[in-house]
Every structure is written in C-alpha cells, then in structure tokens.
Amino acid sequence: MTPARTPRRTSLALLAAAALTALACGGGSTPPPAVDVSPVPAADPGSALPDGWERGPFAEIYVRGYQDSDGDGVGDLRGLASRLDYLAELGVRGIWLMPVTASQDHDHGYAVADYRGVEPGYGTLEDLDALVAAAHARGIGVILDYVMNHSAATNPLFVNSADGKSNPYRGWYLWKSSQPSGWSVYGGNPWRQSGTGWYYAPFATNMPDFDLANPAVAAYHADSQRFWLNRGVDGFRFDAVGMLFENGPGAWNDQPQNYVRMAEVRALLDGYERRFMVCEGPDDPAGFTAACGSAFAFGHQYDVMGAARGDPAAVARVAAYFEDPARHAAATMLSNHDAFAGQRPWDQLGGDEARYRLAAATYLLQPGIPFIYYGEELGLGGAGSLSGDWRLRTPMSWTGDARTAGFTTGKPFRALPSNVATHNVEAERGRAGSLLEFYREVIALRRAVPALQRGGYEGARASEATLSFRRSLGTSHALVLLNYDVVPLTLQVTGLAPGAALAPRLPTTAPAATADAAGAASFDLPALTVRVYTWDG
C-alpha cells in the first residue's frame, strides 16, 4: 500500500488547489493557504561516499517509471531501493532522480507544489532517507532534480501571490496589471491571465516563474536546498537555469544574473562535504559549466549519434570537443527525458546494436561525466504508441512480460517500450554480446583505468569515419580507437611512448601492439569496432 504523506502537507495541497480555482474565476472567499518558508540553517551530516564519486557514471532515474513496489502501477522510492544492487552491478557511482518533490502534474514532477515534501505516489520523506542510506552503503550518491525557475500554480506560495496586490507574497512571482506586449518565448506568449493580473509562465499556465531578484525568494530556495542537503542528499541537478532572470521581451534567456545566481548556489554546496551539482543550460553549456561546476554538454550528444552513424563531419566535431580542458567537467549523454535532446538511442539508430555500442563507447570513454538515461544500457526503445516526452518516459523493462515488463504486479501507468520482449534485464543479464554486458564492461574499464576516469585528452584525430585519442593521468595511459565505417580499416597512430607495450583491454582478445622507437603503431580495425589499449609508464 502506498505510504500516506503527513496530514498537514496533504491539507495544504488541497487548500491551495481550491484557492487557485477560486482566484482563476476572479477571486473568492477561500482564504489563501498557509506557507512554510521557515529558515533552514546548514547542518552538514558529512559524506560516506569515496573521493571522486562525482566523476560518475550517473544513472538518470524517472522514479515513476523505474520499479513499482506496491502494485498500483506507479514506480516509487521503495521500488527503486529494491533495484540498487542492479545499479551497483552496472557500475554507476551516482543517480539523478527526476523530481520527487510533491507536484501539481503528478507525473514528470517539474510543477513543484511542495519544495520540502515527497510526491505522495512515491512515498514519504522517510522512504527517501532510506533510499539515500541504502545507496550510500553501495558507494552510490543521490542527487535530486531541483526546479528553481518556477513552481506549480497550486504551490501555496503562488496561491498567496495570486490572492492580490496586498498579499505579502505578491512579489515572489512576476506580475503585471495588464498583458505586456512584444513577448514571445519558444513561439508562445509567456504571460497568463488570472483574476488578479497577468503572471509570467513561459513553460505552461501551471508553471509560474518566481521573481528570483527578490531576496526573500533567493533565501527560500537556499533554505529548501539546505533542507535536502542536511538530510544527506548528495547534490542537485538544476532545471532550466538559462531561464532564471528576465530583463525584457528580448532578454529572457541566459541573462548575466543567471550565472551569478548559480555560482552562489555552487558556493552553498561547497559548504558541505563532497556535494555535486549539474545544470541544464542548453544554449550555453560552457558558461554554465563554469558557473555550476558542471553542465550538460547539449549538442555533443547529436554529434556522438551522428558519428555512430558514420558521418565524417560529426566524427571530426566529436574529436575536437574535449580539446578544450574546460569541457572536461561537462556532463555527457546520449539522450535524456526530453524529446528535444533526441529520441532513445535505439530509435535513433534503428535498432543497429553495432552502432549503438560505438555511440556508448564514444561518450563513456571520452572526458566528461557520463549520464545514462535509465534503460539506455539495455537498448530500451520508446513506446511506439506514444509521442513527445511521454514516448521516452516509459516503465523500465525488467522482464519480457508483454503486460507488466516486471515493473509492477498491477497495470503499468503508461505503455511499455516497443522492444520489451527482447531488450530487458532478464534477457540480457549474463548474456555475452548483449548491450547490458557491453555497458558493464566499458564502465568497469573506465573505473579501473585512472586515465579513462580523470585523464587528459591528447592526440585526437578524426580521419573519415575513424576516431582515435589518447588519455593520460600520471603513469596511466590509454589509447581509444573507433571505426564507425562498415569496412575494415588500418589506422596509423603516433604520439605513443617509444617501445611501449600496449595491452588490449576492450576487447581483451584484440591483438596486442608495441609502439616503435618513434612512438608509432599500426592497428587493423574491423568494421564498426572499438578498441582500447592501456600501458603504464
């Protein structure tokens, strides 16, 4: 049975919804709900995680779609906790939970109704605490999605703000007495009408933007972030950081204040031991990597997929991407929960597993902090009957059961992946040649070789549909070779240590090699192949 949340927070949510309904109709007699803006001083519980855990890989987890523990067809925190051993076997060192805070949408979670409470269908604060403790026991960190740009329209803070100009929380959101002109955000008018004015909500009517220039709002979010950090959460993924401040109709994206604010948040996390944060700023990954410490390398994933398809221009861009050392802190991926980032790799590559392996090897072996969208390691496909983001946010395929996929004992909340019968944990675990075992092998190699985990990036060379690069850290050295072409090729590599004996590591059955006195070696690469060699010295 799904655990119930505390009566106080449940009643607040109901009261907020009722008040918002009344206000949308021009006001009403329902008083605005109470709000919880209590200050939260820092109380660092320390960290049980090893140094370097934040280098990943991370798994991005959609809790609603991962594992149901109580048969209601909806994934939950206890279900995820029961699958931690699987994640540990995969080799991930961190998990990013898509929003688990109470939400208005009760699905994706990005309309936050309560910044200090858990979504009722997912469980309780105590369930989250237990999940974090169980993850830590396996050396896995847990970061939460934090939505600072906007809240839910049912959030008591917004309901108060919408109550009228005299409400003390009016200035927590962006209001105008009449509809502003000249605005267009992603092709739509971001100003929405309520009974007491026009409020700014570029993503959706039920996602009003905070006024983050208000010091009280900034303090509230800092307190809410400390609320989670004090409980032992290991950091955050910050949503939509390019949209935090607005300076007019033509100045609503990547404003200077955004970078200042995220650097302030980074400083807050630096007051805790071994905390990590990563930001979503699609239009300026480099700028937000500098401000946040890490940001997703949007654009790079398109090139990795293009390289896997054998596009020479994409291979050249992939080769050059990490020549800038500042990009080594970037978070890399093949896809994520948003359709604008690309469909599931299985669908992008038409089910071609050879090219799928090349895509995975490319981003797992290059610098950066890899993020694996749940099920990617299986070759999970999108749901053929769905479109948009929903196509990407399906139940996880634990078995080939066409009705439940091993995700639930009840009826799944959404359609299953298109290839559930063939690409599931039960079918792939322990099977030589499966995508799951390939991911495990590459991740294990990345973690075992210091050069692949934290090393530099040298000698990157793209030639038609081949890519080679070296990585080094102290006496640890690695050479990565990828042939994206459909024909065998011979690749000449220079810049190696003269006379170095190169041991094959991926696969271990590949021919060994020795560099000549000039530090050069020749490699015969079969079609659609990755090779990794290492040496010490």
C-alpha positions in Angstrom: 0.0 0.0 0.0 1.4 3.4 -0.9 2.5 5.3 2.2 0.5 8.3 3.1 2.0 11.8 3.5 1.6 13.9 6.6 -1.9 15.3 7.0 -0.6 18.9 7.2 1.0 18.8 3.8 -1.9 17.0 2.2 -4.4 19.5 3.5 -2.2 22.4 2.3 -2.2 20.9 -1.2 -6.0 20.6 -1.2 -6.4 24.1 0.2 -4.0 25.5 -2.4 -5.9 23.9 -5.3 -9.2 25.2 -4.0 -7.9 28.7 -3.6 -6.3 28.7 -7.0 -9.6 27.6 -8.6 -11.4 30.5 -6.9 -8.8 33.0 -8.0 -8.8 31.9 -11.6 -12.5 32.8 -11.6 -11.8 36.3 -10.3 -11.3 35.6 -6.6 -13.4 34.0 -3.9 -13.9 33.7 -0.2 -11.4 30.9 0.3 -8.5 32.3 2.4 -5.1 31.7 0.9 -3.3 28.7 2.4 -0.5 28.9 5.0 3.0 28.7 3.7 6.2 27.1 5.0 9.2 29.4 4.5 10.9 28.5 7.7 14.7 29.1 7.7 16.9 26.0 7.5 20.5 26.5 8.8 23.2 24.4 7.4 23.9 21.1 9.3 26.2 19.0 7.2 25.9 15.3 8.1 29.2 14.7 6.2 29.6 12.2 3.4 30.0 8.5 3.3 31.0 8.5 -0.4 34.5 8.0 -1.7 36.5 10.8 -3.2 35.8 11.1 -6.9 32.3 9.6 -6.8 31.0 12.6 -8.7 33.0 11.6 -11.8 30.3 9.1 -12.4 28.9 7.5 -14.4 25.4 8.6 -13.2 22.1 7.0 -14.0 19.2 9.3 -14.6 16.1 7.7 -13.0 12.5 8.5 -13.6 11.1 7.2 -10.3 7.5 6.8 -11.7 8.8 4.5 -14.4 11.6 2.5 -12.6 10.0 0.0 -10.2 6.6 -0.3 -8.5 6.7 -1.8 -5.0 3.0 -1.9 -4.1 1.1 -3.0 -7.3 -0.5 0.4 -8.1 1.2 0.6 -11.4 3.4 3.6 -10.5 7.0 3.4 -9.6 8.1 4.6 -6.2 11.1 5.1 -3.9 10.8 1.7 -2.3 10.8 0.1 -5.7 13.9 2.0 -6.7 15.6 1.0 -3.5 15.0 -2.7 -4.3 16.9 -2.2 -7.6 20.0 -0.6 -6.2 22.0 -3.8 -6.5 21.3 -3.8 -10.2 22.6 -0.2 -10.5 25.7 -1.1 -8.4 26.4 -4.1 -10.8 26.0 -1.7 -13.8 28.8 0.3 -12.2 27.2 3.7 -11.7 28.5 5.9 -8.9 25.6 8.3 -8.7 21.9 8.5 -9.5 20.0 11.6 -10.6 16.3 11.4 -9.5 13.9 13.3 -11.8 11.7 15.4 -9.5 10.5 13.5 -6.4 9.0 16.6 -4.7 5.2 16.9 -4.5 3.9 18.2 -7.8 0.8 19.5 -9.4 1.3 17.3 -12.5 1.7 14.0 -10.6 3.9 12.7 -13.4 7.1 14.4 -14.6 7.2 16.5 -11.4 8.5 19.8 -12.8 5.5 21.7 -11.5 6.6 21.7 -7.8 3.8 22.0 -5.3 5.9 21.5 -2.2 9.7 22.0 -2.2 10.1 20.2 1.1 7.8 17.2 0.7 7.8 14.0 -1.4 5.3 13.2 -4.1 2.6 11.1 -2.4 2.7 8.3 -5.0 6.4 7.9 -4.5 6.3 7.5 -0.7 7.5 9.6 2.2 10.5 11.6 3.4 11.4 8.5 5.4 11.4 6.4 2.2 13.7 8.9 0.6 16.0 8.9 3.6 16.1 5.1 3.5 16.9 5.1 -0.3 19.8 7.6 0.2 21.2 5.5 3.1 20.9 2.3 1.0 22.6 3.9 -2.0 25.4 5.3 0.2 26.0 1.8 1.6 26.8 0.7 -2.0 29.0 3.7 -2.7 26.3 5.5 -4.8 25.5 9.1 -4.5 21.9 10.5 -4.9 21.2 13.9 -6.4 17.7 15.4 -6.7 16.2 17.5 -9.5 15.7 21.0 -8.2 13.4 23.4 -10.1 14.3 26.9 -9.0 12.9 28.8 -12.1 9.2 28.1 -11.5 6.8 26.3 -9.2 3.4 24.7 -9.6 0.4 27.0 -9.8 -1.0 25.1 -6.8 2.0 25.8 -4.7 0.8 27.7 -1.6 3.4 30.4 -2.4 1.8 31.1 -5.8 -1.7 30.9 -4.5 -0.9 33.6 -2.0 0.8 35.6 -4.6 -2.2 35.4 -6.9 -4.5 36.4 -4.0 -4.0 40.1 -4.7 -1.6 43.0 -4.6 -1.9 43.3 -0.8 -0.7 39.7 -0.2 2.8 39.7 1.3 3.8 37.0 -1.2 2.7 39.0 -4.3 6.3 39.9 -5.1 7.5 36.3 -5.1 6.3 35.9 -8.7 6.3 38.2 -11.8 3.0 40.1 -12.1 1.7 42.8 -14.4 -1.7 44.6 -14.2 -2.2 44.3 -17.9 -0.8 42.0 -20.6 2.7 43.0 -21.6 3.4 43.3 -25.4 6.2 42.2 -27.5 7.0 38.9 -25.7 7.5 35.5 -27.4 9.1 32.6 -25.6 9.5 29.4 -27.7 6.9 30.8 -30.1 4.3 31.5 -27.4 3.0 34.3 -25.2 4.5 33.7 -21.7 2.1 36.0 -19.9 -1.0 34.2 -18.4 -4.2 35.9 -17.0 -5.6 35.2 -13.6 -8.3 37.0 -11.6 -5.8 39.5 -10.1 -3.5 40.2 -13.1 -1.1 38.7 -15.6 1.7 36.4 -14.4 4.8 35.2 -16.3 4.8 31.5 -17.0 6.7 30.6 -20.2 6.6 26.8 -19.9 2.9 26.4 -19.1 0.0 28.0 -17.3 0.5 25.8 -14.3 4.3 26.7 -14.0 4.5 30.3 -12.9 8.1 31.8 -12.7 9.5 33.0 -9.4 10.9 36.6 -9.2 14.4 35.4 -8.4 15.5 39.1 -8.0 13.5 39.1 -4.8 16.0 38.4 -1.9 13.2 36.6 0.0 12.8 34.2 -2.9 16.5 33.5 -3.1 16.7 32.9 0.6 13.7 30.5 0.5 15.4 28.4 -2.2 18.7 28.3 -0.3 16.8 27.1 2.7 15.0 24.5 0.7 18.3 23.3 -0.8 19.8 23.0 2.7 16.7 21.1 3.8 17.7 18.3 1.4 21.5 18.6 1.9 21.0 18.3 5.7 19.2 15.0 5.2 22.2 13.6 3.4 21.3 14.2 -0.3 24.5 14.5 -2.3 23.5 17.4 -4.5 21.2 18.6 -7.3 20.5 18.7 -11.0 19.2 22.2 -11.6 16.4 22.6 -14.2 16.2 25.4 -16.8 19.0 27.6 -15.4 19.0 29.7 -18.6 15.5 31.0 -17.7 16.0 32.3 -14.2 16.0 36.1 -14.8 14.2 38.2 -17.3 15.3 41.7 -18.5 12.6 42.4 -21.1 10.9 40.9 -24.1 14.2 40.2 -25.9 16.2 39.3 -22.9 14.8 36.3 -21.1 17.4 33.7 -21.8 20.9 33.3 -20.4 20.9 36.6 -18.6 24.0 37.7 -16.7 22.2 37.3 -13.3 21.7 33.6 -14.1 25.4 32.8 -13.9 25.8 34.8 -10.7 23.0 33.0 -9.0 24.2 29.5 -10.0 27.7 30.4 -8.7 26.1 31.4 -5.4 24.3 28.0 -5.3 27.6 26.3 -6.1 29.1 28.1 -3.1 26.3 26.9 -0.9 27.0 23.3 -1.8 30.7 23.9 -1.3 29.9 24.4 2.4 29.0 20.7 2.5 31.3 17.7 2.1 31.6 16.1 -1.4 28.4 17.5 -2.9 27.8 17.7 -6.6 25.6 19.8 -8.9 25.0 19.8 -12.6 23.0 22.4 -14.5 20.6 22.3 -17.6 21.5 25.2 -19.8 21.1 24.0 -23.3 22.1 27.3 -25.0 25.3 27.8 -23.1 26.8 24.6 -21.7 30.3 26.2 -21.4 29.0 29.2 -19.4 27.0 27.1 -17.0 29.8 24.5 -16.6 31.9 27.4 -15.3 29.2 28.8 -13.0 27.8 25.5 -11.7 30.9 23.2 -11.8 29.2 21.0 -14.4 26.5 21.4 -17.0 25.1 19.1 -19.7 27.0 19.2 -23.0 24.0 19.8 -25.1 24.8 19.5 -28.8 27.6 17.0 -28.2 25.1 14.1 -28.0 23.8 14.9 -31.5 27.4 14.6 -32.8 28.1 11.4 -30.9 25.0 9.9 -32.5 26.0 11.2 -35.9 29.5 9.7 -35.5 27.9 6.4 -34.7 26.0 6.6 -38.0 29.4 7.1 -39.8 29.1 10.9 -40.6 32.7 12.1 -41.0 31.8 15.7 -40.1 30.2 14.5 -36.9 33.3 12.4 -36.1 35.5 15.5 -36.6 33.4 17.5 -34.1 33.4 14.7 -31.6 37.2 14.5 -31.9 37.6 18.2 -31.3 35.1 18.7 -28.5 37.3 17.9 -25.5 40.4 19.6 -26.8 39.3 22.5 -24.5 40.1 21.3 -21.0 37.3 23.4 -19.5 34.9 21.0 -21.1 36.2 18.0 -19.2 33.8 18.9 -16.3 30.8 18.7 -18.6 28.1 16.1 -18.2 27.7 14.0 -21.3 24.8 11.8 -22.5 23.2 10.1 -25.5 19.7 11.2 -24.6 17.5 12.1 -21.7 13.9 12.6 -20.6 13.2 15.5 -23.0 12.4 14.9 -26.7 14.4 18.0 -27.7 17.6 16.2 -26.6 16.8 13.3 -29.0 14.8 10.1 -29.1 16.0 7.0 -27.3 19.3 5.8 -29.0 17.6 2.6 -30.0 15.2 4.5 -32.1 17.7 7.0 -33.5 19.9 4.1 -34.7 17.1 2.0 -36.0 18.0 -0.9 -33.6 21.5 -1.3 -35.0 23.4 -2.7 -32.0 26.8 -2.4 -33.5 26.4 1.3 -34.0 24.7 1.6 -30.6 27.9 0.1 -29.0 30.0 2.7 -30.8 27.9 5.6 -29.5 28.0 4.2 -25.9 31.8 3.7 -26.1 32.4 7.1 -27.5 30.8 9.1 -24.7 31.8 6.7 -21.9 35.5 6.8 -22.9 35.9 10.4 -23.7 36.3 13.0 -20.9 33.3 14.4 -19.1 30.8 13.0 -16.6 28.6 10.4 -18.3 24.9 10.2 -17.6 23.0 7.1 -18.6 19.2 7.6 -19.1 17.5 4.6 -17.4 17.2 1.6 -19.8 19.7 3.0 -22.2 22.1 0.2 -21.1 19.5 -2.3 -22.4 18.8 -0.6 -25.7 15.3 0.4 -24.4 13.1 1.7 -27.2 10.5 4.4 -26.9 6.8 3.5 -26.6 5.6 3.2 -30.2 2.0 4.2 -29.3 3.1 7.5 -27.6 4.6 10.8 -28.8 6.5 13.7 -27.3 8.3 13.3 -24.0 5.9 10.6 -22.9 7.4 8.3 -25.5 10.7 8.5 -23.6 9.3 8.1 -20.1 8.0 4.5 -20.0 8.2 1.8 -17.4 11.6 0.1 -17.2 11.9 -3.4 -18.8 13.0 -5.8 -16.2 11.5 -8.9 -18.0 9.9 -9.6 -21.3 6.4 -9.8 -19.9 4.3 -8.0 -22.5 1.8 -6.8 -19.9 4.0 -5.7 -17.0 7.7 -5.8 -18.1 8.4 -6.9 -14.5 7.9 -3.3 -13.5 4.7 -3.9 -11.5 2.2 -6.6 -10.4 -0.6 -4.3 -11.5 -1.3 -2.3 -14.6 1.5 -0.1 -15.7 0.7 3.6 -15.6 1.9 4.0 -19.2 2.6 2.0 -22.4 5.7 -0.2 -22.3 8.8 0.2 -24.5 8.4 -1.1 -28.1 11.1 -3.7 -27.7 10.3 -5.0 -24.2 10.2 -8.6 -25.4 13.8 -8.7 -26.5 15.6 -5.9 -24.6 15.1 -6.4 -20.9 17.3 -7.1 -17.9 16.3 -10.8 -17.6 17.1 -11.5 -21.3 20.4 -9.5 -21.3 22.0 -10.1 -17.9 24.9 -12.5 -18.2 24.4 -13.0 -22.0 27.7 -12.5 -23.9 27.3 -9.8 -26.5 24.3 -8.1 -25.0 24.1 -4.3 -24.7 23.8 -4.6 -21.0 27.0 -6.6 -20.7 28.8 -4.3 -23.0 27.9 -1.3 -20.9 29.0 -3.1 -17.8 32.4 -3.9 -19.4 33.0 -0.4 -20.6 32.0 1.2 -17.3 34.2 -1.3 -15.4 37.1 -0.4 -17.7 36.5 3.3 -17.2 36.5 2.9 -13.4 39.6 0.6 -13.4 41.9 2.8 -15.6 42.7 6.2 -13.9 43.4 7.7 -17.3 39.9 6.9 -18.6 38.3 8.3 -15.5 40.2 11.5 -14.9 42.9 11.7 -17.5 43.7 14.4 -20.1 42.8 14.2 -23.8 45.6 14.2 -26.3 46.2 13.3 -29.9 42.6 13.3 -31.0 42.4 12.5 -34.7 39.4 12.1 -37.0 40.0 10.5 -40.4 36.9 9.9 -42.4 34.9 7.6 -40.2 37.5 6.8 -37.7 38.5 8.4 -34.4 41.5 7.9 -32.2 42.6 9.7 -29.0 44.9 9.2 -26.0 44.2 9.8 -22.3 46.8 10.0 -19.6 47.0 10.6 -15.9 50.4 10.2 -14.3 51.7 6.8 -15.3 48.3 5.5 -16.5 47.8 5.8 -20.3 45.0 4.7 -22.6 44.5 4.7 -26.4 41.0 4.6 -27.8 40.3 3.6 -31.4 36.9 3.7 -33.1 36.0 2.6 -36.6 32.5 3.9 -37.5 32.8 2.6 -41.0 31.2 -0.5 -42.5 34.6 -1.7 -43.9 37.8 -2.8 -42.1 40.4 -0.1 -41.9 44.1 0.2 -40.9 44.8 3.1 -38.6 48.3 4.6 -38.0 48.8 6.2 -34.6 51.6 8.4 -33.4 52.5 10.1 -30.2 52.8 6.9 -28.2 55.6 6.2 -25.7 58.5 4.8 -27.7 58.6 1.0 -27.3 55.5 0.9 -25.2 53.8 -2.5 -24.9 50.1 -1.8 -25.4 47.8 -4.3 -23.7 44.3 -4.8 -25.2 41.6 -4.0 -22.7 38.5 -3.8 -25.0 38.1 -6.4 -26.1 40.9 -8.3 -24.3 41.0 -10.7 -27.2 42.3 -8.0 -29.6 45.9 -8.3 -30.8 48.5 -6.8 -28.6 50.6 -4.0 -30.0 54.0 -2.4 -29.5 55.0 1.1 -30.4 58.1 1.5 -32.4 61.1 3.7 -31.5 59.3 6.8 -32.8 56.2 6.1 -30.8 54.1 4.9 -33.7 52.0 1.8 -34.2 49.6 0.4 -36.7 46.2 -1.1 -35.9 43.8 -3.2 -38.1 40.3 -2.3 -37.1 37.3 -4.4 -38.1 34.2 -2.6 -39.3 32.1 -0.9 -36.6 34.6 -1.6 -33.9 36.0 0.0 -30.7 39.4 -0.9 -29.4 41.0 0.2 -26.1 44.7 -0.3 -25.2 46.5 0.7 -22.0 50.1 0.9 -20.8 51.9 2.2 -17.8 55.0 4.4 -17.6 
